[in-house]
Amino acid sequence: MEERRINPRNKTYLGAEIVFNGRYSTFDCLVRNRSLSGATLEMGETLGTPGAFELTLHREGTPRVCRVVWRSRTQLGVAPTDEKPGTIVPIEAARRMRQLSQERDILRRRLADMNEPA
């Protein structure tokens, strides 16, 4: 089989933690192989894992933001991103921020209407 990866992967067996949802949700996983351009994570079930998350290797301790490139039932292929840890906003929070912004704009218009001379 032809190797299509940019960087060769090194086999590993490292414990890691997937963190998302504002650091309220975590999954333990194993890093089965990794390179500069990505890694394969193994876990019990990938169904509840979002498309982007922070990954922390237990022995290194520094979180890295990753995005999912491919997934199977028990494995994820991930690639690192340039985002800083803590910048991923959960979808529920993004929706709430949008709703609050719209409500703020409505209130501003009402206030402007009330302040206009009759």
N, C-alpha and C positions, 0 to 999 in steps of 0.2 A: 504494500500500500504506500502511495506517495505521501510524503510529509508536506503539509500545506502551511504549517505554522511559520511565522516570521522568526521567532526565537525558539530554540529547542527547549522542551520542558524537562525538568528534573523531577524524578520520582521522590515523593516525600510522604511522611505520615505524621502530620502536624495537627495538633488540636487548635481549633479556632472558634470564634463566636461571630455570628451574624447579628447585627444590631440595626433596628429600624423603628419606625413609629415614635419618633421623638425620644428614643432610648427606652421606651416602655416595653418593647418586644425584642426577644433574643432567641436565637437557635444555636445550639452547638453543632459543629460540623468537623469534618476532617479534610485537610488539604492533601489531596492525593498526588498532585503534581503541580508545578508552578514554573513560571519563567517571568521575564520582564514584562511580557505582553499579556499575561493571563494565568489562570489557574483552574483546576478542576476541584470542586468541593463535593464531598459525599456526606449525605445526611439521610435520616429515616424517611422523610417525605419532603418534596420541594414545593408542594401545592400552595402553601401559605406564604411563600417567600416572594417579596416584591421584586420589581425589575431593577431597583437600585438600593443599595444598603451600605452600611459600614462593616468592614471585615477586620477583625482584630485577631492576629495570631497570638496564642497564649504566651509563647516564649519571647515574642518581640514587644507586645503591649501597645504598639502604636496603631490606631485605627486607620484604615485606608478605604476610601469610597470606591465601590465597584458597581458595575452594571452587568446584568445577566446577558450573555451572548447566546447561550443555548441551555436547554433544560431537558432532563428526563425525569422519570419518577423519583429517583434517588440521587441524582447528580446535577450539579450546576456548572456550566462553563462561564467564568467571569473574566472581565477585563477591568483594569484599574482606570479611574477617570481623574481628571484634574481638579475635581471639586474638593473642597475642604470638608473634613468631618464636621457633622452638625449642620450642614447646609441643606440636607434633604428634608423637605417639608412633607409631612404626611398629607395624603389627599384630602382627608377630612378637615385638617387645619387650613389647607389652601381654599377649599370650598367655603369654609366659615369666614375666612379673611375676605373673600370676594363678596359674600353676602353682606358683611359689615361695611365694606367699602360702598356698596350700592345704597345701603340704608343711610350712611353718612351723607352721600350726595343728595338724597331725597330731603334729608333734614336741612341741609344747606340751602336748597332751593326754597323750601318753605320759609326759612328764616329770612332769606332775601325778599320774598314776596311780602312778608309781614313788615319789613322795614321800608318798603317803597311808600312814598307819599300817595295819598288817595286822590 
